């Protein structure tokens, strides 16, 4: 079983020591969350926790750094750990800018980027950025087509429902960038099956629910003729981290387990406490594997 960790809402100066430690301990990946901007007031509409996230420890005071800049910084001080975006709110962005930034991280990290993408959940964030909340799913689907076009390095043009540009060319990434789709709605599962190289499970789905979503994706991939293509599934841990839990997940076929740092140790814990929690998690998940 592979182990990776999500780093969300931490003081930015802690990203590097934690990522370096994860690299040394054999973690598969570190994942950074994403918001472009956090309005001071927003409705609790987060779709993956009861009550829409009311009372979640997330507000405008939580430090959110630019994902691509942070991953480029981490890439410079690590050697093997994968660099995951879990997940980029794609329809808030312009596709050519995303293609360029992702290709740059892939180049500088020597083929370690995992580009997780999602459609977002906060209407107030879209309004602040001047982007339409409605239709974001269709824009995401079209952006995924554009990203793959641009990453070929060949001259390409595009004339779609939402984006148009004449022939242009970007320097390609050093290797293909895996697109890992997040979300558990029917639309997200279809998007994963049709356009994704992997699935990043939701943070609060019990194991049975996550595996049911994974089975749906596999069925849709089979129907789309993609079942033989490489595909990876990351399941988020929602139970206490102990050897019995890990064995239960392993027996159910989970190959890639993602733990949230805030489930291992309080967010305001010392850096030393967080580094120790990384070691304990690695001992539980990796030592027995």
Sine and cosine of phi, psi and omega as CSV:
sin_phi,cos_phi,sin_psi,cos_psi,sin_omega,cos_omega
0.00,0.00,0.74,-0.67,0.09,-1.00
-1.00,0.05,0.52,-0.85,-0.01,-1.00
-0.84,-0.55,0.74,-0.67,0.15,-0.99
-0.66,-0.75,0.17,-0.98,-0.15,-0.99
-0.67,-0.74,0.59,-0.81,0.10,-0.99
-0.99,-0.10,0.73,-0.69,0.07,-1.00
-0.94,-0.35,0.94,-0.35,-0.07,-1.00
-0.70,-0.71,0.77,-0.64,0.13,-0.99
0.95,0.31,0.33,0.94,-0.01,-1.00
-1.00,0.07,0.36,-0.93,0.19,-0.98
-0.84,0.55,0.76,-0.65,-0.09,-1.00
-0.82,0.57,-0.51,0.86,-0.04,-1.00
-0.94,0.34,-0.17,0.99,0.02,-1.00
-1.00,-0.02,-0.24,0.97,-0.05,-1.00
-0.85,0.52,-0.74,0.67,-0.09,-1.00
-0.91,0.42,-0.79,0.61,-0.01,-1.00
-0.88,0.48,-0.57,0.82,0.02,-1.00
-0.95,0.33,-0.67,0.74,0.02,-1.00
-0.91,0.41,-0.65,0.76,0.04,-1.00
-0.88,0.47,-0.67,0.74,0.00,-1.00
-0.91,0.41,-0.66,0.75,0.06,-1.00
-0.87,0.49,-0.64,0.77,0.03,-1.00
-0.88,0.48,-0.71,0.71,-0.02,-1.00
-0.92,0.38,-0.54,0.84,-0.08,-1.00
-0.99,0.10,-0.15,0.99,0.03,-1.00
1.00,-0.09,0.27,0.96,0.09,-1.00
-0.87,0.49,0.56,-0.83,0.04,-1.00
-0.95,0.31,-0.68,0.73,-0.11,-0.99
-0.41,-0.91,0.41,-0.91,0.28,-0.96
-0.92,-0.40,0.67,-0.74,-0.06,-1.00
-0.89,-0.46,0.74,-0.67,0.08,-1.00
-0.96,-0.28,0.65,-0.76,0.09,-1.00
-0.98,0.20,-0.03,-1.00,-0.06,-1.00
-0.50,-0.86,0.71,-0.71,0.35,-0.94
-0.56,-0.83,0.64,-0.76,0.06,-1.00
-0.97,0.22,-0.65,0.76,0.03,-1.00
-0.41,-0.91,0.51,-0.86,0.04,-1.00
-0.89,-0.45,0.95,-0.32,0.08,-1.00
-0.87,0.50,0.52,-0.85,0.01,-1.00
-0.90,0.45,-0.58,0.82,0.02,-1.00
-0.84,-0.54,0.79,-0.61,0.07,-1.00
-0.46,-0.89,0.48,-0.88,0.00,-1.00
-0.96,0.27,0.59,-0.81,0.02,-1.00
-0.97,0.22,1.00,0.05,-0.04,-1.00
-0.92,-0.38,0.27,0.96,-0.03,-1.00
-0.88,0.47,0.85,-0.53,-0.22,-0.98
-0.99,0.16,-0.10,1.00,-0.18,-0.98
-0.94,-0.33,0.13,0.99,0.09,-1.00
-0.70,-0.71,0.50,-0.87,0.01,-1.00
-0.85,0.53,0.63,-0.78,0.02,-1.00
0.98,0.22,0.17,0.99,0.05,-1.00
0.95,0.31,0.22,0.97,0.04,-1.00
1.00,-0.08,0.20,0.98,0.03,-1.00
-0.88,0.48,0.81,-0.59,-0.03,-1.00
1.00,0.02,0.00,1.00,0.06,-1.00
-0.89,0.46,0.51,-0.86,0.01,-1.00
-0.98,0.19,0.84,0.54,0.02,-1.00
-0.62,-0.79,0.85,-0.52,0.09,-1.00
-0.46,-0.89,-0.15,-0.99,-0.11,-0.99
-0.91,0.41,-0.26,0.96,0.00,-1.00
-0.99,0.10,-0.22,0.98,-0.01,-1.00
-0.95,0.32,0.81,-0.59,-0.06,-1.00
-0.95,0.33,0.86,-0.51,0.06,-1.00
-0.87,-0.50,0.88,-0.47,-0.03,-1.00
-0.99,-0.11,0.25,-0.97,0.09,-1.00
-0.92,0.40,0.82,-0.58,-0.15,-0.99
-0.90,0.44,-0.74,0.67,-0.07,-1.00
-0.93,0.36,-0.61,0.79,0.05,-1.00
-0.89,0.45,-0.70,0.71,-0.02,-1.00
-0.90,0.44,-0.66,0.75,0.00,-1.00
-0.92,0.38,-0.59,0.81,0.09,-1.00
-0.89,0.46,-0.63,0.78,0.03,-1.00
-0.91,0.42,-0.71,0.70,0.00,-1.00
-0.91,0.42,-0.60,0.80,-0.01,-1.00
-0.86,0.52,-0.54,0.84,-0.08,-1.00
-0.95,0.31,-0.32,0.95,-0.10,-1.00
-0.88,-0.48,0.09,1.00,0.06,-1.00
-0.86,-0.51,0.21,-0.98,-0.08,-1.00
-0.81,-0.58,-0.46,0.89,-0.10,-1.00
-0.69,-0.72,-0.43,0.90,-0.08,-1.00
-0.90,0.44,0.67,-0.74,0.03,-1.00
-0.96,0.30,0.46,-0.89,-0.08,-1.00
-0.92,-0.39,0.97,-0.25,-0.12,-0.99
-0.97,-0.24,0.59,-0.81,0.15,-0.99
-0.96,-0.28,0.92,-0.40,-0.12,-0.99
-0.78,-0.62,0.98,0.17,-0.05,1.00
-0.75,-0.67,0.36,-0.93,0.04,-1.00
-0.97,0.26,0.75,-0.66,0.06,-1.00
-0.98,0.18,1.00,0.00,-0.22,-0.98
-0.90,0.43,-0.72,0.69,-0.10,-0.99
-0.95,0.31,-0.01,1.00,0.16,-0.99
-0.99,0.16,-0.22,0.98,-0.14,-0.99
-0.94,-0.35,0.13,-0.99,0.11,-0.99
-0.99,-0.13,0.75,-0.66,-0.19,-0.98
-0.89,0.46,-0.60,0.80,-0.03,-1.00
-0.92,0.40,-0.63,0.78,0.03,-1.00
-0.90,0.43,-0.64,0.77,0.04,-1.00
-0.90,0.43,-0.70,0.72,-0.01,-1.00
-0.86,0.51,-0.70,0.72,0.00,-1.00
-0.91,0.42,-0.73,0.68,-0.04,-1.00
-0.90,0.43,-0.70,0.72,-0.01,-1.00
-0.91,0.42,-0.67,0.74,0.01,-1.00
-0.89,0.45,-0.57,0.82,0.02,-1.00
-0.92,0.40,-0.72,0.69,0.04,-1.00
-0.88,0.47,-0.66,0.75,0.01,-1.00
-0.87,0.48,-0.66,0.75,0.02,-1.00
-0.92,0.40,-0.75,0.66,-0.08,-1.00
-0.95,0.32,-0.41,0.91,-0.03,-1.00
-1.00,-0.08,-0.01,1.00,-0.04,-1.00
0.86,0.50,0.81,0.58,0.16,-0.99
0.95,0.31,0.75,0.66,-0.01,-1.00
-0.85,-0.53,0.10,1.00,-0.07,-1.00
-0.99,0.15,0.70,-0.72,0.20,-0.98
-0.88,-0.47,0.96,-0.28,-0.10,-1.00
-1.00,0.01,1.00,-0.07,0.12,-0.99
-0.98,0.20,0.67,-0.74,-0.03,-1.00
-0.73,-0.68,0.50,-0.86,0.07,-1.00
-0.49,-0.87,0.06,-1.00,-0.09,-1.00
-0.98,-0.19,-0.15,0.99,0.01,-1.00
1.00,0.06,0.27,-0.96,-0.08,-1.00
-0.66,-0.75,-0.12,0.99,-0.14,-0.99
-0.95,-0.32,0.97,-0.23,0.00,-1.00
-0.84,0.54,-0.58,0.82,-0.04,-1.00
-0.90,0.43,-0.53,0.85,0.03,-1.00
-0.93,0.37,-0.66,0.75,0.04,-1.00
-0.90,0.45,-0.68,0.74,0.00,-1.00
-0.88,0.47,-0.66,0.75,0.00,-1.00
-0.90,0.44,-0.54,0.84,-0.03,-1.00
-1.00,0.01,-0.01,1.00,-0.01,-1.00
0.96,0.29,0.45,0.89,-0.01,-1.00
-0.92,-0.40,0.54,-0.84,0.02,-1.00
-0.97,0.25,0.75,-0.67,0.08,-1.00
-0.97,0.23,-0.68,0.73,0.07,-1.00
-0.92,0.40,0.61,-0.79,0.02,-1.00
0.98,0.18,0.14,0.99,-0.06,-1.00
-0.92,0.38,-0.49,0.87,0.03,-1.00
-0.91,0.42,-0.71,0.70,0.02,-1.00
-0.90,0.44,-0.62,0.78,0.05,-1.00
-0.91,0.41,-0.63,0.78,0.04,-1.00
-0.88,0.48,-0.72,0.69,0.00,-1.00
-0.85,0.52,-0.67,0.74,-0.01,-1.00
-0.94,0.33,-0.58,0.81,0.03,-1.00
-0.90,0.44,-0.59,0.81,0.01,-1.00
-0.89,0.45,-0.61,0.79,0.08,-1.00
-0.90,0.44,-0.69,0.72,-0.03,-1.00
-0.90,0.43,-0.69,0.73,-0.01,-1.00
-0.85,0.52,-0.73,0.68,-0.02,-1.00
-0.91,0.42,-0.58,0.82,0.08,-1.00
-0.87,0.49,-0.78,0.63,-0.09,-1.00
-0.91,0.41,-0.55,0.83,-0.05,-1.00
-0.96,0.27,-0.12,0.99,0.09,-1.00
-0.94,0.33,-0.40,0.92,-0.07,-1.00
0.99,0.15,-0.06,1.00,0.02,-1.00
-1.00,0.05,0.36,-0.93,0.13,-0.99
-0.89,0.46,0.80,-0.60,-0.03,-1.00
-0.68,-0.74,0.43,-0.90,0.13,-0.99
-0.77,-0.64,0.18,-0.98,-0.01,-1.00
-0.48,-0.88,0.67,-0.74,0.04,-1.00
-0.63,-0.78,1.00,0.03,-0.07,-1.00
-0.89,-0.46,-0.17,-0.98,-0.04,-1.00
-0.95,0.32,-0.48,0.88,-0.11,-0.99
-0.85,-0.52,-0.40,0.92,-0.07,-1.00
-0.72,-0.70,0.63,-0.78,0.03,-1.00
-0.59,-0.81,0.68,-0.73,0.16,-0.99
-0.40,-0.92,0.51,-0.86,0.07,-1.00
-0.96,0.26,0.08,-1.00,-0.11,-0.99
-0.85,0.53,0.76,-0.65,0.05,-1.00
-0.52,-0.86,0.09,-1.00,-0.12,-0.99
-0.52,-0.85,0.74,-0.68,0.10,-0.99
-0.91,-0.42,0.53,-0.85,0.13,-0.99
-0.89,0.45,0.76,-0.65,-0.08,-1.00
-0.96,0.27,0.37,-0.93,0.13,-0.99
-0.92,0.40,0.27,-0.96,-0.04,-1.00
-0.91,0.41,-0.44,0.90,0.03,-1.00
-0.47,-0.88,0.34,-0.94,0.02,-1.00
-0.82,0.57,0.64,-0.77,-0.01,-1.00
-1.00,-0.08,0.88,-0.48,0.04,-1.00
-0.92,0.40,0.75,-0.66,0.09,-1.00
-0.99,-0.17,0.89,-0.46,-0.04,-1.00
-0.94,-0.35,0.90,-0.44,-0.10,-0.99
-1.00,-0.01,0.70,-0.72,0.07,-1.00
-0.97,-0.25,0.31,-0.95,0.05,-1.00
0.91,-0.42,0.34,-0.94,-0.04,-1.00
-0.71,-0.71,0.18,0.98,0.11,-0.99
-0.96,0.29,0.31,-0.95,0.06,-1.00
-0.81,0.58,-0.63,0.77,0.02,-1.00
-0.91,0.41,-0.66,0.75,0.00,-1.00
-0.91,0.41,-0.63,0.78,0.01,-1.00
-0.92,0.39,-0.62,0.78,0.07,-1.00
-0.91,0.42,-0.68,0.74,0.01,-1.00
-0.88,0.48,-0.66,0.75,0.03,-1.00
-0.86,0.51,-0.74,0.67,-0.07,-1.00
-0.91,0.41,-0.62,0.78,-0.11,-0.99
-1.00,0.05,-0.50,0.87,-0.16,-0.99
-0.76,-0.65,-0.07,1.00,-0.11,-0.99
-0.99,-0.15,0.41,-0.91,0.15,-0.99
-0.98,-0.20,0.00,1.00,0.00,-1.00
-0.07,-1.00,0.14,-0.99,0.00,-1.00
-0.75,-0.66,0.74,-0.67,0.05,-1.00
-0.96,-0.29,0.96,-0.27,-0.12,-0.99
-0.90,0.43,0.36,-0.93,0.00,-1.00
-0.94,0.35,0.38,-0.92,-0.17,-0.99
-0.97,0.23,-0.29,0.96,-0.12,-0.99
-0.83,-0.56,0.33,0.94,-0.02,-1.00
-1.00,0.09,0.84,-0.55,0.12,-0.99
-0.84,0.55,0.34,-0.94,-0.10,-0.99
-0.83,0.55,-0.72,0.70,-0.02,-1.00
-0.87,0.50,-0.66,0.76,0.00,-1.00
-0.92,0.40,-0.70,0.72,0.00,-1.00
-0.88,0.47,-0.67,0.74,0.00,-1.00
-0.93,0.37,-0.54,0.84,0.07,-1.00
-0.91,0.41,-0.65,0.76,0.07,-1.00
-0.89,0.46,-0.68,0.74,0.00,-1.00
-0.88,0.47,-0.62,0.78,0.03,-1.00
-0.92,0.40,-0.61,0.79,0.06,-1.00
-0.89,0.46,-0.68,0.73,0.03,-1.00
-0.88,0.48,-0.70,0.72,-0.01,-1.00
-0.89,0.46,-0.64,0.77,0.04,-1.00
-0.89,0.45,-0.69,0.72,0.00,-1.00
-0.93,0.38,-0.58,0.81,0.05,-1.00
-0.91,0.41,-0.63,0.77,0.05,-1.00
-0.89,0.46,-0.70,0.71,0.01,-1.00
-0.90,0.44,-0.52,0.85,-0.01,-1.00
-1.00,0.06,0.01,1.00,-0.01,-1.00
0.97,0.25,0.40,0.92,-0.05,-1.00
-0.94,-0.34,0.14,0.99,-0.15,-0.99
-0.91,0.41,-0.36,0.93,-0.01,-1.00
-1.00,-0.03,-0.12,0.99,0.00,-1.00
-0.98,0.18,0.53,-0.85,0.01,-1.00
-0.85,0.53,0.64,-0.77,-0.04,-1.00
-0.40,-0.92,0.66,-0.75,0.01,-1.00
-0.80,-0.60,0.59,-0.81,0.00,-1.00
-0.85,-0.53,0.80,-0.60,0.07,-1.00
-0.95,-0.31,0.86,-0.51,0.00,-1.00
-0.97,-0.22,0.75,-0.66,0.00,-1.00
-1.00,0.09,0.69,-0.73,0.02,-1.00
-0.98,0.20,0.79,-0.62,0.06,-1.00
-0.88,-0.47,-0.11,0.99,-0.01,-1.00
-0.98,-0.21,0.23,-0.97,0.06,-1.00
-0.85,0.52,0.62,-0.79,-0.02,-1.00
-1.00,0.09,0.97,-0.26,0.11,-0.99
-0.52,-0.85,0.14,-0.99,-0.11,-0.99
-0.90,0.44,-0.60,0.80,0.01,-1.00
-0.90,0.44,-0.67,0.74,0.02,-1.00
-0.90,0.43,-0.71,0.70,0.00,-1.00
-0.87,0.49,-0.67,0.75,0.01,-1.00
-0.90,0.43,-0.62,0.78,0.04,-1.00
-0.90,0.44,-0.68,0.73,0.05,-1.00
-0.90,0.44,-0.66,0.75,-0.01,-1.00
-0.90,0.44,-0.67,0.74,0.00,-1.00
-0.91,0.43,-0.46,0.89,0.02,-1.00
-1.00,0.09,0.05,1.00,0.10,-0.99
0.99,-0.13,0.15,0.99,0.01,-1.00
-0.96,0.29,0.83,-0.56,-0.01,-1.00
-0.96,-0.28,-0.37,0.93,-0.03,-1.00
-0.72,-0.69,0.92,-0.39,-0.08,-1.00
-0.95,-0.33,0.73,-0.68,0.01,-1.00
-0.90,-0.44,0.82,-0.58,0.07,-1.00
-0.94,-0.35,0.57,-0.82,0.10,-0.99
-1.00,0.02,0.73,-0.68,-0.02,-1.00
-0.84,0.54,-0.59,0.81,-0.03,-1.00
-0.95,0.31,-0.17,0.99,0.13,-0.99
-1.00,0.02,-0.27,0.96,0.01,-1.00
-1.00,-0.03,-0.56,0.83,-0.12,-0.99
-0.38,-0.93,0.54,-0.84,0.04,-1.00
-0.83,0.56,0.56,-0.83,-0.05,-1.00
-0.88,0.48,-0.50,0.87,-0.02,-1.00
-1.00,-0.01,0.19,0.98,0.07,-1.00
-0.90,0.43,0.34,-0.94,0.02,-1.00
-0.93,0.38,0.33,-0.94,0.07,-1.00
-0.86,0.50,-0.64,0.77,0.03,-1.00
-0.87,0.49,-0.64,0.77,0.03,-1.00
-0.91,0.42,-0.60,0.80,0.02,-1.00
-0.94,0.35,-0.65,0.76,0.04,-1.00
-0.89,0.46,-0.63,0.78,0.04,-1.00
-0.91,0.41,-0.61,0.79,0.03,-1.00
-0.90,0.43,-0.60,0.80,0.08,-1.00
-0.86,0.51,-0.69,0.73,-0.02,-1.00
-0.91,0.41,-0.65,0.76,0.00,-1.00
-0.91,0.42,-0.68,0.73,0.01,-1.00
-0.90,0.44,-0.68,0.74,0.02,-1.00
-0.89,0.46,-0.61,0.80,0.02,-1.00
-0.91,0.41,-0.63,0.78,-0.02,-1.00
-0.95,0.32,-0.70,0.71,-0.15,-0.99
-1.00,0.00,-0.70,0.72,-0.15,-0.99
-1.00,-0.01,-0.56,0.83,-0.07,-1.00
-0.89,0.46,-0.58,0.81,-0.03,-1.00
-1.00,0.08,-0.13,0.99,-0.08,-1.00
-1.00,-0.09,0.00,0.00,0.00,0.00
